[in-house]
Amino acid sequence: MTLRVRVSMFTILLLIASLFATPARAAGAGDIVSARPTTVYLLPGKLLEVPVNAWHLLYHSTSATGSLNIVSGTLLVPKAPYLGRRPVIGYATGTHGLGDQCAPSVSMSEGREAELALVSLFLLKGFAVAITDYEGLGTPGTHTYMAGVSQGHAVLDSIRAATRVPGAGLSASAPVAVMGYSQGGASSGWAAQLQPSYAPELRLKGAAAGGVPADLYAVAAHLDGTKDFGLAAVAGVGLDAAYPELDLEADLNDRGRALMADAADDCVGDLGKLAGLRFSDLSPVDLLNQPKWQTRLAENRLGARPPRVPVFLYHARGDQTIPHAVGARLRWEYCAAGVNARWVSLPAPDHITGAIEGGPLAIEWLALRILGLPAIGNC
């Protein structure tokens, strides 16, 4: 009898405790899955180690359709102390490819990441930099290349995750900014547009976006049959991964299926094999003008929701990959919506040179926003 009473009392105490216990919080966007110390290098052969504290991150983010996912990335924090809350930059890289071996976190660890030259300019100012690999690049699944909503989420959540890394010394209330060029320019633009509703707690001070493929339909139509057609083709693969109802494979011919399967693990330097091809070579149907594709392309068109922070837009006048008119159109739409936009039309003769010429200008402009100086637009 005594044993029964004790058991009953024990059960009652457990029930009471469960009523008042704090339930375990479900994982949310920006939460860290893992943060592993790593080393990054400026040159191949693991030469010229970048003198920073670095972590390879796995963190939660949100897919284009609203599902929780896991994204990888890299956090770089200067070793020198910073007076006040150290600013955090969400840096979005340009096109690297679809294979996991192409991910920025991999290329940085192997000393072959060209964009570290620009990232280093932020580090020299004492700013921390979070560099996302994007959804499906460095993690299981296909990279959702050019799915702007997913990319914007990945950038914002890389900043959230950065402030939660134990030992990094970063504050959730630190001033932050986002920057990127080409694919990264679209990602930065999407991060700025999504931030008020998706990550309102972030103290976003400004966004810089260069060579922006703001209108995916216009860019794809422009690239059809050109030397850079591979970019448009793998954007189709990326959007198909983000939105399964597109069912790209069903609309391809045998040649198209073979070529897209081959490109699914390629880095950007391998896409030249698709140079000069057209969508009509890959499919018997007019892919770009199918309603299902037009719907998703429209959803991923920048400009519909204006950012609430100052924006620095730059584009090469001689850009043969992303037409200058596409960037100029985004500038016009932002200005019409009241965005405090600064537009720079660069004399650069091509897309790559635009990144080299415009990157340092964008970094200096963002640094002034971080410091609290007012932005002067030129709409």
Secondary structure, 3 states (H helix, E strand, C coil): CHHHHHHHHHHHHHHHHHHHCCCCCCCCCCCEEEEEEECCEEECCCEEECCEEEEEEEEEEECCCCCEEEEEEEEEEECCCCCCCCCEEEEECCCCECCHHHCHHHHHHCCCCCCHHHHHHHHHCCCEEEEECCCCCCCCCCCCCCCHHHHHHHHHHHHHHHCCCCCCCCCCCCEEEEEEECHHHHHHHHHHHHHHHHCCCCEEEEEEEECCCCCHHHHHHHHCCCCCHHHHHHHHHHHHHHCHHHCHHHHCCHHHHHHHHHHCCCEHHHHHHHCCCCHHHHCCCCHHHCHHHHHHHHHCCCCCCCCCCCEEEEEECCCCCCCHHHHHHHHHHHHHCCCCEEEEEECCCCHHHHHHHHHHHHHHHHHHHHCCCCCCCCC
